[in-house]
Amino acid sequence: MPIWAQAGLWGLLGGSALVVGAALAYLVTLPRRVTASIMAFGCGVLVSAVAYDLILEGYELASFRPIAIGALAGSLAYTAANWLVSQGALSQAGRHRKRSGGQQADASEGGGLAIAVGSLLDGIPESVVLGVGLLSGGGISLAVLAAIFLSNLPEGLSSAVGMRKAGRSKTYVFGLWSGIALASGLAAAGGAALMGDSSPELLALVSAVAAGALLTMIADTMIPEAVEGEGGLAGLFVVLGLLVAFGLSRGLGA
């Protein structure tokens, strides 16, 4: 199977957590503290994936310069895009797209669009990471895949709850998340196809761009939700997530 096709399937798998989360919202009623705990654990997993599977491996693939340039560029790009999503008519739902307290319920008619745009904004660097990992010869990192899944799961769950309260139908909710999951797969496949002959320096740069965007996303959207919803144990779950992801990426205990 071509690498771009493999990347697309992995990207689709990561994005499918949004659909799984939405399904859970209709099947069970999870306390906000549970979804916040998952979010906190996902923060730790993502931090580990960014540090060891993107930054460190990119540095070993090339040098510090493309890492520094890429990470800063990714952070600035995400910050600017997130600001645009959080302004104007789309601000209410766009700003709270990862919240588990039902903040989406008070969104305007554009709430669903804002959540979709915001989720795509979060998913783009995640999809790029999966494709670049295959191109660099390292294969799919279990830590990165777990991080993507664990960040998408509570987002799909909490946003589905909010959209239900806002009167959205099942068809609308599942259609929205299925479309975003498909877009994630296409983004991963497209990135792998376009960068098939890239140099190690360019691969390291792109990995760093994704790392900078992901780390900024963690600080701007995931950690606030985890701290607000979990109470006093958010930091503990972050540490646990980091240790589990580090163990997966380094093959500890194997």
Phi and psi in degrees as a GROMACS rama.xvg file:
@    title "Ramachandran Plot"
@    xaxis  label "Phi"
@    yaxis  label "Psi"
@TYPE xy
-57.9054  151.739  PRO-2
-60.2776  -38.9116  ILE-3
-63.9267  -34.8395  TRP-4
-69.6165  -40.2917  ALA-5
-61.3826  -44.098  GLN-6
-60.8996  -40.8135  ALA-7
-62.2956  -40.7356  GLY-8
-67.2384  -40.8263  LEU-9
-66.3607  -39.6971  TRP-10
-62.9082  -39.0348  GLY-11
-64.3683  -39.2543  LEU-12
-62.7933  -45.6877  LEU-13
-61.623  -42.4794  GLY-14
-70.3473  -23.8182  GLY-15
-65.2563  -17.397  SER-16
-61.0239  -28.0687  ALA-17
-63.6843  -42.3028  LEU-18
-68.6804  -41.2594  VAL-19
-61.2631  -43.2088  VAL-20
-62.1781  -42.0295  GLY-21
-63.4334  -39.2628  ALA-22
-63.2171  -41.3018  ALA-23
-60.6581  -35.2405  LEU-24
-62.5084  -28.27  ALA-25
-91.5403  -21.5982  TYR-26
-93.5664  -37.8884  LEU-27
-136.588  160.16  VAL-28
-110.275  102.566  THR-29
-91.0023  135.718  LEU-30
-59.5695  149.448  PRO-31
-57.9903  -33.1232  ARG-32
-65.02  -32.0312  ARG-33
-68.2216  -47.1007  VAL-34
-65.6566  -35.3227  THR-35
-67.1911  -35.4813  ALA-36
-65.5782  -41.9438  SER-37
-61.1306  -41.1402  ILE-38
-62.8659  -43.2497  MET-39
-63.9959  -44.8689  ALA-40
-59.6206  -43.0599  PHE-41
-61.8395  -34.4649  GLY-42
-59.5201  -46.6828  CYS-43
-63.1509  -41.0558  GLY-44
-63.2306  -43.5703  VAL-45
-65.7498  -40.885  LEU-46
-60.3417  -43.8531  VAL-47
-63.2933  -43.7743  SER-48
-62.6796  -40.8259  ALA-49
-64.5166  -45.6959  VAL-50
-70.6108  -46.4924  ALA-51
-99.879  -33.4942  TYR-52
-93.7412  -16.3073  ASP-53
-115.285  -60.6541  LEU-54
-65.9835  -54.4628  ILE-55
-64.8869  -47.3606  LEU-56
-67.2133  -33.7826  GLU-57
-65.4296  -39.3275  GLY-58
-63.4491  -42.4634  TYR-59
-68.9242  -27.6782  GLU-60
-76.1424  -33.2282  LEU-61
-133.231  -100.643  ALA-62
-160.597  -175.289  SER-63
-73.9232  -33.4451  PHE-64
-57.9545  -53.3321  ARG-65
-63.9223  -28.5834  PRO-66
-66.5404  -47.7699  ILE-67
-64.1045  -46.445  ALA-68
-62.8213  -46.7409  ILE-69
-64.8036  -45.3875  GLY-70
-63.0461  -43.1268  ALA-71
-66.2499  -40.697  LEU-72
-63.8248  -43.2102  ALA-73
-63.3681  -40.8087  GLY-74
-65.2115  -44.5907  SER-75
-64.3752  -41.7661  LEU-76
-64.4758  -43.7904  ALA-77
-65.713  -42.9031  TYR-78
-59.1075  -44.892  THR-79
-64.9838  -45.1811  ALA-80
-66.6362  -40.4431  ALA-81
-65.3105  -35.5163  ASN-82
-64.5127  -41.632  TRP-83
-64.0713  -42.0376  LEU-84
-64.8996  -31.173  VAL-85
-89.6187  6.99945  SER-86
-109.729  165.354  GLN-87
61.7951  -143.243  GLY-88
-67.0305  -22.3684  ALA-89
-94.7116  2.45468  LEU-90
-64.3216  -43.1198  SER-91
-59.0455  -57.0481  GLN-92
-75.8738  -35.3928  ALA-93
-63.3943  -39.1832  GLY-94
-70.6739  -31.5794  ARG-95
-108.831  27.1525  HIS-96
-64.2499  -23.1252  ARG-97
-104.047  7.51121  LYS-98
-76.591  144.479  ARG-99
-106.927  7.07134  SER-100
-93.3842  10.5302  GLY-101
80.5505  20.7437  GLY-102
-63.8888  -22.0326  GLN-103
-68.3302  -18.8062  GLN-104
-63.9241  -26.5721  ALA-105
-94.3887  8.82893  ASP-106
-70.5373  160.423  ALA-107
-76.0973  -175.482  SER-108
-61.0548  -23.5139  GLU-109
-84.7474  6.5423  GLY-110
-58.3699  -45.3092  GLY-111
-61.3825  -41.0143  GLY-112
-64.431  -41.6281  LEU-113
-64.182  -42.5647  ALA-114
-62.5948  -42.502  ILE-115
-62.7891  -46.8852  ALA-116
-63.1009  -43.3465  VAL-117
-64.0775  -39.5254  GLY-118
-68.1208  -37.3141  SER-119
-64.2913  -39.4015  LEU-120
-60.4236  -41.3559  LEU-121
-70.027  -34.5395  ASP-122
-79.9105  -22.984  GLY-123
-59.531  -53.9573  ILE-124
-63.2898  -32.3944  PRO-125
-63.6302  -43.5342  GLU-126
-65.6493  -39.8627  SER-127
-60.3986  -41.8819  VAL-128
-57.2427  -44.7541  VAL-129
-63.6938  -43.9007  LEU-130
-66.4612  -43.2722  GLY-131
-65.7546  -36.0437  VAL-132
-59.5591  -37.6437  GLY-133
-71.7334  -40.3009  LEU-134
-67.1068  -32.714  LEU-135
-79.1407  -1.6639  SER-136
87.0959  1.1901  GLY-137
-87.8794  -8  GLY-138
73.6432  -175.227  GLY-139
-80.3577  127.057  ILE-140
-80.7003  124.519  SER-141
-61.1434  -35.0754  LEU-142
-65.2115  -43.2528  ALA-143
-66.2862  -45.1691  VAL-144
-61.9021  -43.217  LEU-145
-63.3576  -38.7818  ALA-146
-63.4025  -44.6856  ALA-147
-63.44  -45.7984  ILE-148
-62.196  -45.0318  PHE-149
-72.4085  -21.8765  LEU-150
-83.0984  -30.213  SER-151
-81.2224  -32.5309  ASN-152
-58.569  -55.2942  LEU-153
-67.7015  -26.1871  PRO-154
-65.9908  -46.4226  GLU-155
-62.8901  -39.775  GLY-156
-66.9649  -54.5651  LEU-157
-66.9621  -39.1035  SER-158
-68.4849  -35.8713  SER-159
-64.2706  -40.8472  ALA-160
-60.6977  -45.3107  VAL-161
-62.7366  -42.3239  GLY-162
-69.5956  -31.8014  MET-163
-62.9508  -44.2018  ARG-164
-64.346  -27.6475  LYS-165
-83.6315  0.753376  ALA-166
91.4533  13.1719  GLY-167
-75.036  145.378  ARG-168
-81.2118  165.488  SER-169
-60.8637  -39.5781  LYS-170
-60.6726  -42.4122  THR-171
-64.3662  -48.7521  TYR-172
-63.2139  -50.7504  VAL-173
-72.2324  -31.429  PHE-174
-65.0934  -40.5034  GLY-175
-62.5892  -51.2085  LEU-176
-70.0816  -34.9207  TRP-177
-64.5605  -39.2676  SER-178
-64.3402  -39.6565  GLY-179
-69.0064  -39.1547  ILE-180
-61.7833  -42.605  ALA-181
-64.2161  -40.9302  LEU-182
-63.562  -35.4415  ALA-183
-63.6725  -42.502  SER-184
-63.679  -42.0715  GLY-185
-66.3276  -37.3341  LEU-186
-64.8642  -42.309  ALA-187
-64.7383  -43.5161  ALA-188
-65.188  -43.1412  ALA-189
-64.2969  -41.7684  GLY-190
-62.5444  -42.6004  GLY-191
-66.4363  -38.768  ALA-192
-67.2041  -39.9577  ALA-193
-74.8715  -25.0826  LEU-194
-109.275  20.6593  MET-195
-59.1899  -33.3229  GLY-196
-109.635  23.7962  ASP-197
-74.1703  152.755  SER-198
-75.2104  161.65  SER-199
-57.3139  -36.2375  PRO-200
-63.8972  -41.4637  GLU-201
-69.6099  -39.4065  LEU-202
-62.3588  -41.0123  LEU-203
-64.9672  -39.028  ALA-204
-63.8438  -46.2043  LEU-205
-64.9477  -40.9088  VAL-206
-59.6913  -40.4447  SER-207
-68.7901  -36.7335  ALA-208
-60.1953  -46.7258  VAL-209
-63.3655  -39.2962  ALA-210
-63.0356  -45.0503  ALA-211
-62.2527  -40.6575  GLY-212
-66.8936  -42.4992  ALA-213
-65.4598  -43.3022  LEU-214
-65.2474  -36.9751  LEU-215
-67.1768  -39.9086  THR-216
-61.7001  -40.8812  MET-217
-58.934  -47.6257  ILE-218
-69.0099  -37.2671  ALA-219
-83.1772  -35.0344  ASP-220
-122.357  -34.3838  THR-221
-86.9732  -48.0829  MET-222
-62.2694  -43.2853  ILE-223
-57.7436  -41.5948  PRO-224
-65.55  -43.2401  GLU-225
-62.8907  -44.643  ALA-226
-68.304  -42.1477  VAL-227
-68.0248  -38.6713  GLU-228
-90.5001  -27.2476  GLY-229
-83.6103  -32.4073  GLU-230
96.1946  -118.275  GLY-231
-102.655  2.13233  GLY-232
-111.573  9.38829  LEU-233
-59.1369  -43.9105  ALA-234
-61.4404  -38.0219  GLY-235
-64.0537  -43.1556  LEU-236
-67.517  -33.3466  PHE-237
-62.8856  -45.6123  VAL-238
-63.2159  -43.2097  VAL-239
-60.3759  -43.2616  LEU-240
-62.5879  -41.5257  GLY-241
-62.9667  -44.3977  LEU-242
-65.7696  -41.8174  LEU-243
-63.1814  -45.3686  VAL-244
-65.8078  -39.089  ALA-245
-63.6082  -41.4291  PHE-246
-62.7301  -40.4197  GLY-247
-65.1636  -44.484  LEU-248
-71.4634  -27.7921  SER-249
-100.381  0.0127262  ARG-250
68.1382  28.498  GLY-251
-71.1447  139.547  LEU-252
82.8733  0.0689661  GLY-253
